[in-house]
Amino acid sequence: MKKTLLIVFLAGLCSWSYAQNKMVRKAEDALKNKNYDEALADIQQALQDDKTGKEGKTWYLSGEIHGAIATEKKDPQEAWKAFQDYQKAVELSPKDPEILLTLSKNLSDIYVVMGNAAYGDLNQQKFDSAYDKFMRTYAIARFLNDKGVGSFPTDTSMIFYTGYVAHQSHHEDTAFAYFQKASELGFDKEPYLYFTLANMYMDRNQFDSAIATVEKGKKLFPTNDNFNNLEIQLYEKAGKTDELISKLENEVNQHPDNYNLILNLAILYDNLAHPTDEQGNDTTAPANAQQLEQKAIDMYKKAIALKPDDYPANFNLGLLYYNKAAKYGRELGQLGSSAQEQQRAQQIAHLQDSLLNLALPYLDKTYHLLDAKSKLDSNELLAYKNALSGLKAIYARKNETDKYNEVKQKYDQADSKAQ
């Protein structure tokens, strides 16, 4: 009697196991026919079974179902479910050839879905959500690379943007790590990387690394003058302004025909003579501001002599004269009607005219150099518009209507030259 009961029990067990294997086959067939709801219902039953739920192939099939839905609907949540199922499948069957042979392709599909969703959130400035999706994208990539059955090529843009959204969503340590990696790989699409990373190094009291990052940024973006400003700020923050001056002066002495070195030194003198805060407002000038300003003028002229058709030195020198005239203009607006103040007003007006006459040829040169280009990058466009704005004010003061109308029309159309 006991033997008979045992046989009946085993027969029932085989029937139950067969039924669950049947659910796996049903899920496979439903997936092939793209009946996703049916496939999900069937695979859920198989996953809940004590036997088939412990088999890697069952979990892998579940991953394939979620992956197919993710790919078709571009659904990052389904992609993540697929990834979790693939992880479980490999955990249960780490050496199953049927799983390992197709793992690379399936992970690549959901990697693309998750990565595209991350970029979509980035474009909409949903930084917290973008951060989560970029992290998940890298989790998929790491899993595949670690298993040795395939690999994703290094994507420096994705590395940078992962750092970017991490920074925007206040995951500073993650941002720092990804920015470091992007810098090591020589990412050359966004100067933001090098500005931000340099400041992160300074926040960690790593001055040498901060300066090395600025130098790298200068090489990758030689027309971006903001790196010179940042370098000065870093040296000042570290209390090493004299060291920076000495460094650049020695370099210029060793390479007297190096345009970039001379331009950098000119900008340094200029910025030190005319300090501003982070909002661009004037701050207290040093006692030797006049001496520094003259050194800046001399260096700008030397740079222009070396490269007369390069706009930065022309623009910066024109701007130096123009801004100085503007400062006199602000003083003029504060004067009263007394005889003494009116005498000062006449003096200031004369000084303004002299400075604007000095600024004119350099701003005009900048305008024509940049106007000849069909498209301008962001720094070029800013210089172009500032030069035109300065020329408008100068021609208005001189009552040169035709020239004023010309540059005004160019200014109004300037944004059409943006890249």
QUIFEN-V777001 format. One record per residue. PSI is psi in radians with two decimals (* if undefined). Layout:
psi = [PSI | PSI]
//
This chain:
psi = [-0.77 | -0.69 | -0.72 | -0.76 | -0.68 | -0.76 | -0.72 | -0.76 | -0.83 | -0.64 | -0.68 | -0.69 | -0.77 | -0.67 | -0.74 | -0.79 | -0.73 | -0.69 | -0.72 | -0.68 | -0.59 | -0.66 | -0.62 | -0.79 | -0.66 | -0.73 | -0.69 | -0.80 | -0.73 | -0.68 | -0.77 | -0.61 | 0.10 | 0.49 | 1.35 | -0.68 | -0.74 | -0.73 | -0.72 | -0.73 | -0.74 | -0.77 | -0.49 | -0.67 | -0.74 | -0.64 | -0.47 | -0.13 | 2.50 | -0.50 | -1.08 | -0.43 | -0.20 | 0.15 | 2.33 | -0.63 | -0.55 | -0.82 | -0.62 | -0.71 | -0.69 | -0.73 | -0.70 | -0.66 | -0.89 | -0.64 | -0.68 | -0.73 | -0.76 | -0.77 | -0.75 | -0.72 | -0.01 | 0.83 | 1.91 | -0.50 | -0.71 | -0.62 | -0.71 | -0.66 | -0.73 | -0.76 | -0.77 | -0.66 | -0.71 | -0.71 | -0.81 | -0.66 | -0.78 | -0.59 | -0.73 | -0.59 | 1.24 | -0.29 | 0.26 | 2.02 | -0.59 | -0.58 | -0.86 | -0.56 | -0.48 | -0.03 | -0.75 | -0.84 | -0.81 | -0.71 | -0.62 | -0.70 | -0.81 | -0.45 | -0.78 | -0.76 | -0.84 | -0.73 | -0.76 | -0.67 | -0.65 | -0.80 | -0.62 | -0.77 | -0.65 | -0.80 | -0.48 | 0.12 | 0.57 | 1.35 | -0.67 | -0.80 | -0.70 | -0.71 | -0.82 | -0.75 | -0.66 | -0.71 | -0.69 | -0.64 | -0.77 | -0.52 | -0.71 | -0.79 | -0.78 | -0.70 | -0.81 | -0.81 | -0.67 | -0.51 | -0.22 | 0.36 | 0.16 | 3.07 | 2.65 | 2.39 | 2.64 | 2.18 | 1.69 | -0.57 | -0.76 | -0.64 | -0.80 | -0.86 | -0.47 | -0.79 | -0.68 | -0.87 | -0.52 | -0.74 | -0.77 | -0.48 | 0.24 | 0.56 | 1.31 | -0.70 | -0.71 | -0.77 | -0.79 | -0.78 | -0.76 | -0.62 | -0.71 | -0.79 | -0.76 | -0.69 | -0.75 | -0.58 | -0.02 | 0.59 | 2.20 | 0.44 | -0.44 | 1.99 | -0.37 | -0.66 | -0.87 | -0.59 | -0.86 | -0.76 | -0.70 | -0.76 | -0.60 | -0.71 | -0.73 | -0.66 | -0.42 | 0.23 | 0.62 | 1.27 | -0.81 | -0.72 | -0.64 | -0.80 | -0.69 | -0.64 | -0.71 | -0.76 | -0.69 | -0.72 | -0.70 | -0.73 | -0.67 | -0.52 | 1.22 | -0.36 | -0.01 | 1.77 | -0.25 | -0.41 | -0.61 | -0.73 | -0.75 | -0.72 | -0.76 | -0.77 | -0.71 | -0.75 | -0.69 | -0.76 | -0.60 | 0.00 | 0.61 | 0.61 | -0.76 | -0.64 | -0.68 | -0.78 | -0.84 | -0.72 | -0.88 | -0.66 | -0.73 | -0.71 | -0.70 | -0.70 | -0.61 | -0.45 | 1.24 | -0.21 | 0.24 | 1.85 | -0.84 | -0.70 | -0.78 | -0.75 | -0.75 | -0.72 | -0.68 | -0.79 | -0.68 | -0.89 | -0.78 | -0.86 | -0.62 | -0.61 | -0.52 | 1.21 | 2.57 | 2.83 | -3.04 | -0.39 | 0.02 | 0.13 | 2.52 | 2.44 | 3.14 | 2.20 | 2.62 | 2.90 | -0.54 | 0.51 | -0.73 | -0.71 | -0.75 | -0.69 | -0.76 | -0.66 | -0.67 | -0.80 | -0.80 | -0.73 | -0.68 | -0.76 | -0.65 | -0.71 | -0.73 | -0.65 | -0.61 | -0.71 | 1.41 | -0.39 | 0.41 | 2.22 | -0.57 | -0.79 | -0.72 | -0.82 | -0.81 | -0.67 | -0.76 | -0.70 | -0.65 | -0.88 | -0.74 | -0.78 | -0.60 | -0.69 | -0.67 | -0.62 | -0.72 | -0.62 | -0.68 | -0.65 | -0.70 | -0.68 | -0.25 | -0.07 | 2.57 | -2.73 | 0.12 | 2.80 | -0.72 | -0.75 | -0.61 | -0.59 | -0.72 | -0.63 | -0.71 | -0.70 | -0.78 | -0.76 | -0.69 | -0.76 | -0.71 | -0.83 | -0.73 | -0.77 | -0.70 | -0.61 | -0.61 | -0.65 | -0.59 | -0.94 | -0.56 | -0.69 | -0.67 | -0.69 | -0.75 | -0.81 | -0.86 | -0.62 | -0.75 | -0.51 | -0.47 | -0.27 | 2.41 | -0.60 | 2.53 | 2.44 | 3.10 | -0.68 | -0.72 | -0.73 | -0.71 | -0.79 | -0.72 | -0.85 | -0.67 | -0.70 | -0.78 | -0.69 | -0.75 | -0.74 | -0.66 | -0.83 | -0.69 | -0.81 | -0.56 | -0.72 | -0.58 | -0.06 | 0.60 | 1.49 | -0.77 | -0.79 | -0.64 | -0.81 | -0.63 | -0.89 | -0.51 | -0.75 | -0.73 | -0.71 | -0.75 | -0.46 | 0.07 | -0.70 | -0.32 | -0.23 | -0.01 | 2.50 | *]
//
